[in-house]
Amino acid sequence: MTSEQRTAALIAEPGLEAAATAADRKRGLLLALPAYVYLLLFFVLPFLIVFVYSFATRSATGATRLSDWNLLAYQKLFDSLVVQIVWRSFWIASLTTIICLVMAYPFAYYIATRRPAVRNVLLVLVMIPFWSNFLIRTYAWRFILGTDGPIATLTDALGMEPVRLLFTNAAVMIGLVYGFLPFMVLPLYAAIERLDWSLVEAARDLYASGWSAFRKVTLPLTRSGIIAGSLLVFVPSFGAYVTPAILGGSKDLLLGSYIVTQFQQARNWPFGSALSIVVMVFMLAALMIRARTGAEEV
C-alpha cells in the first residue's frame, strides 16, 4: 500500500487513524525503553538513594542511621564555611564561562564563515580533545604547570622568578577552560551557522557599522547558542571534581572536592548527600530554564 492509499484509508476510517497512532506510540516506547531503563538505574535510583540519605543522622562514630530522619544536614548548608565554598565555586565557574565565551565566539564565527572543506577540518580540530581521556589530559596539564614543566623551565632559562601555577585557582581555571571550551564552541557554531546573513547585509546597507550590525543583529540572533554554551560550561564547572582535585590545592576547596571529603574523610554521608541534592536540583533547574527558553525561541 502506497502512502497515498494509506492516507486515504485513514481518512475514510477514523478508527484506523487511532490504531495507527497507538501503534506508533507503542513502537516509540519500545525504541526508547533501553534509554528509560538506563536513566532509571543510573540516575533516578541513585538520586533517590542520595535523597533518602540526606535526611539520615550521623552518629558520633561516623555511622549513618536511617531510622532517625531530620533536617540537620540541610541546616548545615548555611554555615559560613559552606557559603564560602559555594561562592568560590560559583565565582570560578562564572569566570570560566566568561573566558570560554570570549575565546569561543570569535573562533566559532570564523568556523561558520569558512568554506565547507576548511569548516570540517576546524570542527574536527575542536573535537580532537574528546578522543583522549579527560583524566589523562588533566594530568598533562599538571605536568605543564608543575615545577618541572615547560613553563617553569622557560622562566628559569630566562632568569626570571619561578612562576607558581600548580595548586592554585589559576591552574584550576586553566584546566576548566581547556576541558570545557569545546562545549562553548559547538553550540555557538551551530547558532552562527544557521544565521540569516541577509539581515546582516541589510543592516550594513542601512549604514550600520560592523560593530553596530554585530551588536544589534548577529549577537541577538545567536543568543540561543550563547545560553546553551554558557550552561554547558557553567553547570559542570560549578560541581567539577577531577580538575580541582588534580590541579587545585587543598587550601581553597571547591564544591565538588568538598562533597567528596564529606563522603570519604569526614564520613558525613547525610551532609554530603544534602550538598549533592542541592547541586543536582540547581543543575536541573538551569537545564529546565534553558529548555523552556529554547522552546520559546523556536
Contacts in CASP RR format, 6 or more apart in sequence:
PFRMAT RR
TARGET T0000
AUTHOR 0000-0000-0000
METHOD contacts of the structure
MODEL  1
MTSEQRTAALIAEPGLEAAATAADRKRGLLLALPAYVYLLLFFVLPFLIV
FVYSFATRSATGATRLSDWNLLAYQKLFDSLVVQIVWRSFWIASLTTIIC
LVMAYPFAYYIATRRPAVRNVLLVLVMIPFWSNFLIRTYAWRFILGTDGP
IATLTDALGMEPVRLLFTNAAVMIGLVYGFLPFMVLPLYAAIERLDWSLV
EAARDLYASGWSAFRKVTLPLTRSGIIAGSLLVFVPSFGAYVTPAILGGS
KDLLLGSYIVTQFQQARNWPFGSALSIVVMVFMLAALMIRARTGAEEV
1 9 0 8 1.000
9 16 0 8 1.000
10 16 0 8 1.000
10 17 0 8 1.000
10 20 0 8 1.000
11 17 0 8 1.000
47 280 0 8 1.000
50 273 0 8 1.000
50 276 0 8 1.000
50 277 0 8 1.000
51 273 0 8 1.000
51 277 0 8 1.000
52 66 0 8 1.000
53 64 0 8 1.000
53 66 0 8 1.000
53 269 0 8 1.000
53 270 0 8 1.000
53 273 0 8 1.000
54 73 0 8 1.000
54 74 0 8 1.000
54 270 0 8 1.000
54 272 0 8 1.000
54 273 0 8 1.000
54 274 0 8 1.000
54 276 0 8 1.000
54 277 0 8 1.000
55 69 0 8 1.000
55 70 0 8 1.000
55 71 0 8 1.000
55 73 0 8 1.000
55 270 0 8 1.000
56 64 0 8 1.000
56 65 0 8 1.000
56 66 0 8 1.000
56 68 0 8 1.000
56 69 0 8 1.000
56 73 0 8 1.000
56 269 0 8 1.000
56 270 0 8 1.000
56 273 0 8 1.000
57 64 0 8 1.000
57 65 0 8 1.000
57 67 0 8 1.000
57 68 0 8 1.000
57 69 0 8 1.000
57 70 0 8 1.000
57 72 0 8 1.000
57 270 0 8 1.000
58 64 0 8 1.000
58 65 0 8 1.000
58 267 0 8 1.000
58 268 0 8 1.000
58 269 0 8 1.000
58 270 0 8 1.000
58 271 0 8 1.000
59 65 0 8 1.000
62 267 0 8 1.000
62 268 0 8 1.000
64 269 0 8 1.000
64 270 0 8 1.000
72 270 0 8 1.000
73 268 0 8 1.000
73 270 0 8 1.000
73 271 0 8 1.000
73 272 0 8 1.000
73 273 0 8 1.000
73 274 0 8 1.000
74 274 0 8 1.000
76 82 0 8 1.000
76 271 0 8 1.000
76 274 0 8 1.000
77 274 0 8 1.000
77 275 0 8 1.000
77 278 0 8 1.000
82 258 0 8 1.000
82 275 0 8 1.000
85 253 0 8 1.000
85 254 0 8 1.000
85 255 0 8 1.000
85 258 0 8 1.000
86 255 0 8 1.000
88 169 0 8 1.000
88 252 0 8 1.000
88 253 0 8 1.000
88 254 0 8 1.000
89 238 0 8 1.000
89 239 0 8 1.000
89 254 0 8 1.000
89 255 0 8 1.000
89 256 0 8 1.000
90 238 0 8 1.000
92 169 0 8 1.000
92 172 0 8 1.000
92 173 0 8 1.000
92 176 0 8 1.000
92 237 0 8 1.000
92 254 0 8 1.000
93 176 0 8 1.000
93 233 0 8 1.000
93 234 0 8 1.000
93 237 0 8 1.000
93 238 0 8 1.000
93 239 0 8 1.000
93 240 0 8 1.000
94 234 0 8 1.000
95 173 0 8 1.000
96 173 0 8 1.000
96 176 0 8 1.000
96 177 0 8 1.000
96 180 0 8 1.000
96 233 0 8 1.000
96 234 0 8 1.000
96 237 0 8 1.000
97 184 0 8 1.000
97 230 0 8 1.000
97 233 0 8 1.000
97 234 0 8 1.000
97 237 0 8 1.000
99 173 0 8 1.000
99 177 0 8 1.000
100 177 0 8 1.000
100 180 0 8 1.000
100 181 0 8 1.000
100 183 0 8 1.000
100 184 0 8 1.000
100 229 0 8 1.000
100 233 0 8 1.000
101 184 0 8 1.000
101 226 0 8 1.000
101 229 0 8 1.000
101 230 0 8 1.000
101 233 0 8 1.000
103 177 0 8 1.000
103 181 0 8 1.000
103 184 0 8 1.000
104 181 0 8 1.000
104 184 0 8 1.000
104 185 0 8 1.000
104 188 0 8 1.000
105 188 0 8 1.000
105 226 0 8 1.000
107 185 0 8 1.000
108 184 0 8 1.000
108 185 0 8 1.000
108 186 0 8 1.000
108 188 0 8 1.000
108 189 0 8 1.000
108 192 0 8 1.000
109 188 0 8 1.000
109 192 0 8 1.000
110 122 0 8 1.000
111 119 0 8 1.000
111 122 0 8 1.000
111 123 0 8 1.000
111 126 0 8 1.000
111 185 0 8 1.000
111 189 0 8 1.000
112 119 0 8 1.000
112 189 0 8 1.000
112 192 0 8 1.000
112 193 0 8 1.000
112 195 0 8 1.000
113 192 0 8 1.000
114 122 0 8 1.000
123 189 0 8 1.000
126 182 0 8 1.000
126 185 0 8 1.000
126 186 0 8 1.000
127 182 0 8 1.000
129 137 0 8 1.000
129 178 0 8 1.000
129 179 0 8 1.000
129 182 0 8 1.000
130 182 0 8 1.000
134 179 0 8 1.000
134 242 0 8 1.000
135 242 0 8 1.000
137 178 0 8 1.000
137 179 0 8 1.000
138 175 0 8 1.000
138 242 0 8 1.000
138 243 0 8 1.000
138 246 0 8 1.000
138 247 0 8 1.000
139 246 0 8 1.000
141 171 0 8 1.000
141 174 0 8 1.000
141 175 0 8 1.000
141 178 0 8 1.000
141 246 0 8 1.000
141 247 0 8 1.000
142 166 0 8 1.000
142 246 0 8 1.000
142 247 0 8 1.000
143 149 0 8 1.000
144 150 0 8 1.000
144 151 0 8 1.000
145 151 0 8 1.000
145 165 0 8 1.000
145 166 0 8 1.000
145 171 0 8 1.000
145 174 0 8 1.000
145 247 0 8 1.000
146 152 0 8 1.000
146 165 0 8 1.000
146 166 0 8 1.000
147 162 0 8 1.000
147 166 0 8 1.000
151 163 0 8 1.000
151 165 0 8 1.000
152 162 0 8 1.000
152 163 0 8 1.000
155 161 0 8 1.000
155 162 0 8 1.000
155 163 0 8 1.000
156 162 0 8 1.000
165 171 0 8 1.000
165 174 0 8 1.000
166 247 0 8 1.000
166 248 0 8 1.000
167 247 0 8 1.000
167 248 0 8 1.000
167 249 0 8 1.000
168 248 0 8 1.000
168 249 0 8 1.000
169 248 0 8 1.000
169 252 0 8 1.000
171 247 0 8 1.000
171 248 0 8 1.000
172 243 0 8 1.000
172 244 0 8 1.000
172 247 0 8 1.000
172 248 0 8 1.000
172 254 0 8 1.000
174 247 0 8 1.000
175 243 0 8 1.000
175 247 0 8 1.000
176 237 0 8 1.000
176 240 0 8 1.000
176 243 0 8 1.000
179 243 0 8 1.000
180 232 0 8 1.000
180 233 0 8 1.000
180 236 0 8 1.000
180 237 0 8 1.000
181 233 0 8 1.000
183 229 0 8 1.000
183 232 0 8 1.000
183 233 0 8 1.000
183 236 0 8 1.000
184 229 0 8 1.000
184 230 0 8 1.000
184 232 0 8 1.000
184 233 0 8 1.000
187 224 0 8 1.000
187 225 0 8 1.000
187 228 0 8 1.000
187 229 0 8 1.000
187 232 0 8 1.000
188 222 0 8 1.000
188 225 0 8 1.000
188 226 0 8 1.000
188 229 0 8 1.000
190 225 0 8 1.000
191 221 0 8 1.000
191 222 0 8 1.000
191 223 0 8 1.000
191 224 0 8 1.000
191 225 0 8 1.000
191 226 0 8 1.000
191 228 0 8 1.000
192 218 0 8 1.000
192 222 0 8 1.000
195 218 0 8 1.000
195 221 0 8 1.000
195 222 0 8 1.000
196 221 0 8 1.000
199 217 0 8 1.000
199 221 0 8 1.000
200 213 0 8 1.000
200 217 0 8 1.000
200 218 0 8 1.000
203 212 0 8 1.000
203 213 0 8 1.000
203 216 0 8 1.000
203 217 0 8 1.000
204 210 0 8 1.000
204 213 0 8 1.000
208 216 0 8 1.000
208 217 0 8 1.000
219 226 0 8 1.000
223 297 0 8 1.000
224 293 0 8 1.000
224 294 0 8 1.000
224 297 0 8 1.000
227 290 0 8 1.000
227 293 0 8 1.000
227 294 0 8 1.000
228 290 0 8 1.000
231 286 0 8 1.000
231 287 0 8 1.000
231 290 0 8 1.000
234 286 0 8 1.000
235 283 0 8 1.000
235 286 0 8 1.000
235 287 0 8 1.000
238 255 0 8 1.000
238 279 0 8 1.000
238 282 0 8 1.000
238 283 0 8 1.000
239 254 0 8 1.000
239 255 0 8 1.000
239 256 0 8 1.000
239 279 0 8 1.000
240 254 0 8 1.000
240 256 0 8 1.000
241 256 0 8 1.000
241 257 0 8 1.000
241 259 0 8 1.000
241 260 0 8 1.000
244 253 0 8 1.000
244 254 0 8 1.000
244 256 0 8 1.000
244 257 0 8 1.000
245 257 0 8 1.000
245 260 0 8 1.000
253 261 0 8 1.000
255 275 0 8 1.000
255 279 0 8 1.000
256 279 0 8 1.000
258 275 0 8 1.000
259 272 0 8 1.000
259 275 0 8 1.000
259 276 0 8 1.000
259 279 0 8 1.000
262 268 0 8 1.000
262 269 0 8 1.000
262 271 0 8 1.000
262 272 0 8 1.000
262 275 0 8 1.000
263 269 0 8 1.000
263 272 0 8 1.000
END
